[in-house]
Amino acid sequence: MTITSNEQLTVTLGSSGVTPEDVVAVARHGAKVTVSQEALDTVAKVRAHIDGLATSDVPAYGISTGFGALANRHIPNDLRTQLQKSLIRSHAAGMGPAVEREVIRGIMFLRAKTLASGRTGVRPVVLQTMVDVLNAGITPVVREFGSLGCSGDLAPLSHCALVLMGEGEATGPDGELYGAEGKAPVAELLAQHGIEPVTLAEKEGLALVNGTEGMLGMLLMAIADLRVLLATADVTAALSVEALLGTDQVFLPELHAALRPHPGQAASADNMLRVLSNSPIVASHRINDTKVQDAYSLRCAPQVAGAVRDTVDHAALVASRELAAAIDNPVVLPDGRVTSNGNFHGAPVAYVLDFLAIAVADLSSIAERRTDRMLDPARSHGLPAFLAADPGVDSGLMIAQYTQAGLVSDNKRLAVPASVDSIPSSAMQEDHVSMGWHAARKLRKAVENLRRVLAVELVTSARALDIRTQLSDGELTPGPAGTAVIGVLREVVQGPGTDRFLSPELEAADRLVGSGAVRAAAESAVGVLA
């Protein structure tokens, strides 16, 4: 449950139920986390049961045995604390650059959600310490490589767990690094915030690392980003149609839901039709237009963007199921059984991560085709080459399209599925893995690339529309939505003119697209978009 006040955004963890919005609030916006008394009581009750099993002569996996391929060894009482420390230390074996702060905060919040479920058998102090670290703004350093997406995101979660022990590497709320060579230890960082390092007891090491939180958190944030970008993609596509003197008649509702009932297609077509409404430019060629049909990149824009919408909806369904899960191995069932299982396998999440990467690649591809069309005098219906002020002397947006093409090419590479790969590990005990972490990492990059692709289309279509207006001596203007969007863009990007340093303008447009301001500008003119 998320509670919003004027001072602080707070998310309360119970024994069940968090939302995607909760995850984004904690990961990206620094929302504080509290744990309900009901959840703490449930966790304490289940822990008492685990303590009973720990004193039994009957071996229990993860409680009184080793792990993975070493699960057959019974561990005596005097070595069990060392067993937990060894598990976390050895599994925190990631390499490469540190991943983003929001990804790590998402991992920790989602694992805290699972600990609060009462299905993992940890003590309340372990859950509370993880929450305290989050609330203090302390961020464990998690490396890019280490997870195979089976037995959960083991290495990333172990790097997080190591910080709860006062070890490993972490950054404070001010970004200062602790734990690295020559730096103050993490225990000192915890002490600064009144946090006591945890000494892990039986079962708690496994409970901290056996989950899909890394890939799930990145999936949820990608979905949130794509919800913004999909509406923006409809806006930029409509502006390109307007600039290229395309027809709005192919977006009429009777051509979509009634004939081909894909909900995403109907939503995108409706968005585009409304963005083009009351446009003097569109009206100017509605009668006696010599073109028979528009190119596919214009005419089929709702079919492509709509399919992406439906793919996002499918991914959101899978994410909601995973968000409702309590994943651990072994897991503590309501009847008290502590049972080994395979729920840590990331296949359900990995598949939709890869599916989204394919959809994102295609959406970026069709946007680039529209951009190229506006720059080509043979296909742009009267616009100057590359939208340059003086073609030949000026290059206009020629190289902006190169950049866009490079981004699209990168997205095609990123669309190659990670989940079809599997590399056996742990002496063939873990002989099939999901690669879900890798699928999530490449989707994250693909979504960033899509945002930049749409920024280039926005800059191009806005310049093309401004030139249309200039060529008509001010008679032909965009519709209300286009005018509003161009007005917002012109606050950060200049209009047509002689060549200038383009990179800062493209970066400014990128920030505008990512902020949701393009969608908001269009909505100010035509109402809420789907």
Disulfide bonds with the S-S distance in Angstrom:
none
